[in-house]
Structure formats: structure tokens, C-alpha cells
């Protein structure tokens, strides 16, 4: 993969999360199952923008699905703040523990690296618009850095950052005021790659951000400032350990887990105790054993040793000992 198409990561270290690459959407576009247009930087599907054109704009585009699709965008993260707008039809959307059915003129807001899903499991008939803006965040506690072409006043931009950064309400219903902006962006995107609509995109994106700020002011929703703290980083990391076999299979110690969250081991352990009432290693073992129990039932073709290795145990004997202690039976008896 070229440097310009590399997938951004959650941490600049070996223990990292990659941003979503939208592979199901790529396949659907290739198969012609929906209309699609986007202008992009980096790894996202769409017409590439020149490197010096609107840097920080990762993707702006839309899809128009006239019938139910045979694909969805399962749990994933994006490196930027993402806005999506449903201008027609409906589709399922979820962010962390909350599920929604999006309808016409509904807006979704996801923070950088916030886990979310589109479709349950498939995408329904819908016209969906989106914007993904990279604000330089690789951990929730880092400051946001907006691209230089965003021309809102410093006061407005600070207020918008606060509203988005601490927002715990991923869906804004009946955001009709944003429809014209998103449809204008769709029209501009359709000009790619024949003509680079840099001016149109810049004006419309700034207009969109300003109108979004107006809507957020009017909604007067309470803000949760804990969302940007280091504790939030640990929560995200622990949540991912419970759902990602790839993450579980890595070699972890308390220090490396802490480093993945940008913290020292002592502070990381403190947050673990507060969040899950166990030490980092205890939680890791628990997550691995739960994943193993599920895998033993779902994959009878795998041996006990293969299951142990897939969830991160180097020794199948040690795995069997812990498994019996946890579940009161040998792994082979849980199939």
C-alpha cells in the first residue's frame, strides 16, 4: 500500500487499531448494487483528491441504495469525526451500546475512533451522505486540530469542538436544516474525478459545520466531559478486547496494555480496577476464556490447542487449567 493509501492507526505502536476500510461497501460498488460517489484522501473508496487539496478531509460522499443490500458495515471505527445524513429511506445504526433506526433527515455524529455500525446486519433501501474529517486524534484525550481550511471563528470552532467531543447522543433527529448542504456536497462529489470541486467542497463543508453548531446549540443537550479523558481510552480498549480475536491473540502484559492506551502501568491498572473491578491481566484472562468458550461451540473443526492459540494462550495446558477453574469442565467437554 502506498504512503498516501495507508490505513490510519489508533496508536503509533505495535498494539494498534486500524481505521475502517469499508470493504463491504467496496464490493457492493464493484457489483453495481447501489449508486455511489465519493472524494477521498487515503484508504477510503472513492475518487482520490490531490494531496494538497483539503487535507484532513478523509471522505465526503453518498450512496443511493434502491433495495435492501446483502451487506452492512459491521462494528468499526474511523480516525476522524464522522457525520452521516439519511436523506431518504431508512437503515439501522448503532454506536457503542445504543441502537437506532435512522429515517429521513436524521443525522449521526460519531467521535474519532468511536465504535459504530451501519446495518443490522444489512443496509436497507436508503440514500446516505457522509463526511469524515480527521482532527488529528489518536486517543480520546488528545486535543482536536481542525484543518486550516475550516474558517469558522476561533470561538465558534472551540464551541463546536466541545459539543462534538463531549457528545453522548449519536443521533440528531429531524436535522432538516442540513439537507441542502449534504445534497450540495453530493452534487460537488459527482464532479470528481473529471473536475476537482475544491472551492465548492470547502464552502459547503464550512457551511455544514456552522449549521451543525447552530443545531447543537438549539438542542441544548448535556455534555459528558469524561468522554475525552484517559479513562475513556481504557474503556474503549477493554471493550475491544472482548470482541476482537485479533486483539486477544497478541502477546500482552500490563505494561504493553497501558502503552496501547498512552498511559503508565500504574494509572492503567487504576482505571481497570475502577471500570471492571479486576487487574489488567485478570481481565485479559477473563476475556480470553469467554472468547474460547464461544469459539469451542462455534468452531468444532478447531482443536483445543488451536482455540487456545487463537485467543492468545501460548500453552494449551495452561489454558485447559484456567478453563476448568473458570467453567468447571475441560475445554473438550464444552463443545
N, C-alpha and C positions, 0 to 999 in steps of 0.2 A: 504494500500500500504506500502510495506516495505521501510525502510530508503533508501535503495540503488535504489529504483524504484520511489522515489518521483519526481514529476514534478517541475523543477526549476521555480522560480518566478522572475518577473521584479523588484519587490520591496519587501523587508522584512517587510511587514506590511499588514494590512487587505486589503488595496487598492492595489491589485497586479494583474499582468498579468501572466498567466501560459504559459509555453512553449508548443509548439505543441506536440501532442501525436501520430499523423499520423493514426488516427482511420480508415479513408477510405482505406489507404494502408494495414493496418492490415486485414481488411475484405477481400480485394482483394487477399491477400496472402492466407488467410484461404480458400477462394473459389477456389483457383488454377487458377486464371485468368491471372497470369503472373509468370515468374521466378523471384526469389528474394533471395538475400543473404546479410547479414549484421552482423558486430560485433559491440556491443554497450555497453555503460555504461548507467545506469539509465532507463528512461521510454520509450526509442525508441524501435521499433520492431526489433528483430534480436537475434543472439546468444550472451548471456551476457559474457563480459570479466571479469576476476577476478579483484577485486577492485584495486589491486596494479599494474595491467598491463596497461601501457599507460594511466595514469589518465589524464583527460581532453579531451580525445577522446570520444565524445558523440556517434558518429555513423560514420561508414565507410561501404559503400556497394553499391549495384546496383540493378536495376530492368531491366527486359527484357520483354517488352510487345509486343507481335506479332500482336496484333489487338487493335482497339480502345477500351478503357476501359469505364465502366459505373460509373466512379468515378473520382474525382480530389481532389487536396489539396487546399481547399479554403484559403482565406486570413488567414495567421498565422505568428507566429514569432518563432525563435529558439534562445536559450540562447547563442549560440556560433556563430563564423564566419562560414558561410557555403559556400562551393564550390560545384557546380554541373557541370557535363560534359556530354553532349549529344554525344554519340559515334555512334549512328545510329538512323534513323527516324527523327521525328520532334514532337514538342509539344509546347503549349502556355505557356508563362511565363510572370509574371508581378511583378514589385517591386514598391510599392507606386503608383505613378501616371503614370508609364510607362509600356507599354505592348510590348511584343516581341514574335516572332515566332522563337523558337530555332531550329537549324539544326545541321547536323553532325559537330562535333568538336567545337561547341560553348560552352563557359564557362560562368556560372553565379557566381557572387560574392555578397553575402548579409552580411551586418554587423550584429553583435549581436543585436537581437530584432528588426531588420528591417522587416517591414511588406512585405510579398510577397505571391505569389500564383502560383500554377502549375496546368495547365489545364484550359480550358475556354469553358464549365465547366469541360469537361472530358479530361483525359490524352490520347494522341494519340499513335499510334504504335511507340515505342521508346525504346532505351537502354540508361538508365540514371544512371550515377555514382554520388556519393556524399561523402563529408567529412564534418563533423561538429566538430569543435574544440572549447571547452569552454575556453575563455581567461579571465574569472573572472569578466565579465562586467554585471552589473545590471542596469546601467544607462549610456547613451552615453558619459557623461563627466568623467567617471571613467577611470583610466589607465588600459591598457591591460596587463595581466600577462600570458605569454605563459607557457605551461607545460615544466618541466625540461628536458624531453627527446627531445625537439626541440633543435638541436645542431648548428643552424646557428650562425655565429659570432654575437657579440653584435651589430656591425654596420649594418650588413645585416638585423638582426631582427628588429632593430629600423626603418630602411628604409621600410621594409615590413609592419610593423605596421602603419607607416604614410600613406603608399599607400592605405592600406585596410581601415583604419579608416576614411580617408577623401575621399574615392572613391564615386563618384556620378554616375558612369557608371556601372550598374549591369550586363551587358553582354559584354563579350570579344569575338569577332567573330574569327573563324578560329584559335583556340588555339591548333593547331595540335601537338605542341611540348609536350603537357601534356597527349596525348593519351596513350603513353606507360606506364606512371605512373599509370593512372587510371585503365588500363587493368591489370597491375601488382597487384594493390590493390584488384581488383575483384578476381584474382586467389588466392591471400592470404586469402581473406574473405571466399572463398569456402572451405577452410580447417577447418574452425570453424563448429561445436564445437569439432570435432574429435581431432584436434591438435591446440594449441594456437600459431598463427603465429606472436608472438610479435616482433621478430627480423625483419622479412620481412616487417611488417607494419611500424615499426619505420624507417627503411631505406627508404622505398618508400615514406612515408609521408614527411620526411625531403627533399628528392629529389624533391617531388612535390612543396613544399614551395619555394625551391631555384629556380626551373624553373619558378614558378609563378612570383617571384620577377624579374627574367630576362625579362619576357614578359611585366610586368608592366613598367619596365624601358624603354623598347623599344617603348611602346605605348605613353609615354610622355603626358598623359592626365592631364589636370589641376586638382588640388586637392581643395576640398571645406572644409576648416578647421572649418566652422561653424557647420559641422555635429557632432562634438564631444562636442559642448557647451551645457550649460544648456538650452538655447533657443530651441535646437533641442529636448530635453526631453519634454518640454512643447508642442511643435508642435505634437509630437507623441501621447501624452496624449490627446490633444484636438481632433486629428483625430480619435482616438479610441472612444471617447465619442460620436462621430457622427455615428458610425457604430455598436456599441455594446449595445444591450438592457441590457445585464447583468451588464455592467458598469454603464449605465444610472440609473438602478433601485436601486443602492446603495444610502445610505444617504451621501450627500456631503455638505461640507461647504468650504469656501475659504481656511481655514487652512488645512483641510484634502486633498483637491486637491493639494495644494502646497506640503504637506508632501509626497504624492504619487510620486511627481517628485523630491524629495530630496531638496526642496527649502523652503525658508521662504515665508510667505504670501505676503509681500511687493514685493519681487523680482518676485514671480509668477504672481502677478497682473500686474506688469510692462510688462512682456513678453506677457501676454494675450492681453493687450492694443496694443502692437506692432504687434502681429500676427493676431488678429481678431477684433480689434477695439471695444472691449467691456470688461466689468469686468468678472471675472470668473463665478459669479452667473448669470449674464446676458447671457453669452454663454451657460451655463448649461441649463437654461430655454429654450433658443432657440433650442438647440439640442433635448431636451425632447419633445417640441411641434412639431418639424419636425418629430420626430420618431412616435409620437402619430398620427399625420395626416396620415402618411403612414400605420400605424397599423389599423386605423379605416377603411381604404379602403380594406386592405388585409385580415383582420380577422373580418368579420361581425358577427361571432359567439361570439365575446367578447363584454361584456357590456362596457359602457363608463367608469364606475368605474374600471373595470379590466384593461382597456387600461391605465387609469391614473396611476394605481399602477405599471404596467409593465414598464412604462417609468420613474418611480421614484417619482411621486407625491403622498404624503400621503393623501391629501384631494382632493376628486373628485370635490368639489365645487370650490376650488381654481384653480384647473386645468381647469374647464369649463370657469371661469372668464378670465384666461390668454389666453385660446384658442380663445375665442371670440375677445379679444383685438388683437390677432395676425392675425387671419384669417377672422374676420368679420362675423363669424357664430358660432353657437353652435356645439359642437362635434357631436351630433346626426345628424346634418344637412350635415355633410361632408362624410357620408358613400356612 
